[in-house]
Structures are given as structure tokens and as C-alpha cells.
Amino acid sequence: MHSGREGYRRGVDRLSQRVHQQRGYADLYGYFAVATGLADVFVEGYAHIWDVAAPTACIEEAGGKVSKLPGRKNGLSVATNGALHQPVCDVLENCQK
């Protein structure tokens, strides 16, 4: 899991305990699941700009939000439906090692 390499393993584990359902997706599908309402949150470790540029526009147009949290290597990308964005980022940041 790339989120562990970025220093967010505890935060991702804590989020996993709080969700109704958890799925693993390839990066592009995960972002578009958020954009279309199939998912409320997608977190990806070690995302590059080319991984998030196009999906970010779609998610923001749909009312969601995407941000990058700093990490050990390339950071953590967090995409949400917008309403959950700050609580998800807070959990991740408060558990960062």
C-alpha cells in the first residue's frame, strides 16, 4: 500500500475502520467513482500530477474536492464528495507518523 510509504498508514487504517464498505480500485477508476457518486472517498498514495489532473477537474465540477497531502516521497491524494473532505483529511493528518 503506497499510503504506508507516504507516512499515512495509521490514518488509512483508521478511515478503513469507519467506512461502510471498502474497495480497491485502480487510480483512474477510483477518482471517477467519486466524480460520479459511486464512492464518497478515494485515497491514493504516491500519486503523480498526471494521475490526478483530469480526474480533479471532473470531481470539482461534480461538487467534490481533491487535495494532496505532503508525504515522504510524493504525498497522498485525497478525493471526496466535498462534504467529507475536511474530516477525511483531518483523520489522515492527525495519524501521520
C-alpha positions as CSV (number, residue, x, y, z in Angstrom):
1,M,0.0,0.0,0.0
2,H,1.6,3.3,-1.1
3,S,-0.1,5.3,1.6
4,G,2.1,3.5,4.1
5,R,5.2,4.6,2.3
6,E,3.9,8.2,2.5
7,G,3.5,8.0,6.3
8,Y,-0.3,7.7,6.4
9,R,-0.8,4.0,7.2
10,R,-2.3,4.7,10.6
11,G,-4.7,7.3,9.1
12,V,-5.8,5.0,6.3
13,D,-6.3,2.2,8.8
14,R,-8.4,4.5,10.9
15,L,-10.5,5.5,7.9
16,S,-11.0,1.9,6.9
17,Q,-12.5,1.1,10.3
18,R,-15.1,3.9,9.9
19,V,-16.4,3.2,6.4
20,H,-19.4,1.1,5.5
21,Q,-17.7,-0.5,2.5
22,Q,-14.1,-0.6,1.3
23,R,-12.9,-1.4,-2.2
24,G,-9.6,-1.3,-4.0
25,Y,-9.6,0.4,-7.4
26,A,-7.1,1.4,-10.0
27,D,-6.3,5.1,-9.7
28,L,-8.4,6.4,-12.6
29,Y,-11.4,4.4,-11.7
30,G,-11.3,5.4,-8.1
31,Y,-11.3,9.1,-9.0
32,F,-14.2,8.8,-11.4
33,A,-16.1,6.7,-8.9
34,V,-16.0,9.8,-6.6
35,A,-16.9,12.1,-9.5
36,T,-20.0,10.0,-10.4
37,G,-21.1,9.4,-6.9
38,L,-20.3,5.7,-6.8
39,A,-17.8,6.4,-4.0
40,D,-17.6,9.1,-1.4
41,V,-13.8,9.0,-0.8
42,F,-10.8,7.8,-2.7
43,V,-7.3,7.9,-1.2
44,E,-4.2,7.2,-3.2
45,G,-0.5,7.2,-2.2
46,Y,2.3,8.2,-4.4
47,A,0.1,9.9,-7.0
48,H,1.7,12.0,-9.7
49,I,0.2,15.0,-11.4
50,W,-0.6,13.0,-14.5
51,D,-2.7,10.7,-12.3
52,V,-4.9,13.4,-10.9
53,A,-5.1,16.3,-13.3
54,A,-8.0,15.2,-15.5
55,P,-10.0,13.5,-12.7
56,T,-9.6,16.6,-10.5
57,A,-11.5,18.7,-13.0
58,C,-14.3,16.2,-13.2
59,I,-14.6,15.8,-9.4
60,E,-14.6,19.5,-8.8
61,E,-17.2,20.1,-11.5
62,A,-19.4,17.5,-9.8
63,G,-19.0,19.3,-6.4
64,G,-16.3,17.2,-4.9
65,K,-12.8,18.2,-3.8
66,V,-9.3,16.8,-4.4
67,S,-6.2,17.8,-2.5
68,K,-2.7,16.5,-1.9
69,L,-1.3,15.9,1.5
70,P,2.5,16.0,1.9
71,G,4.4,12.8,2.3
72,R,7.7,11.1,2.5
73,K,8.0,10.7,-1.3
74,N,5.2,12.1,-3.5
75,G,2.4,12.6,-1.0
76,L,-1.1,11.4,-0.7
77,S,-4.0,12.3,-3.0
78,V,-7.4,12.6,-1.3
79,A,-10.6,12.9,-3.4
80,T,-14.0,13.2,-1.8
81,N,-17.6,14.2,-2.4
82,G,-16.8,17.6,-0.9
83,A,-18.8,17.2,2.3
84,L,-16.4,14.6,3.8
85,H,-13.2,16.3,2.6
86,Q,-12.1,18.1,5.8
87,P,-13.0,15.2,8.2
88,V,-11.1,12.7,6.0
89,C,-8.0,15.0,5.7
90,D,-8.1,15.6,9.5
91,V,-8.1,11.8,10.2
92,L,-5.2,11.3,7.8
93,E,-3.1,14.2,9.0
94,N,-3.7,13.5,12.7
95,C,-2.5,10.0,12.4
96,Q,0.6,10.7,10.2
97,K,3.9,9.4,11.6
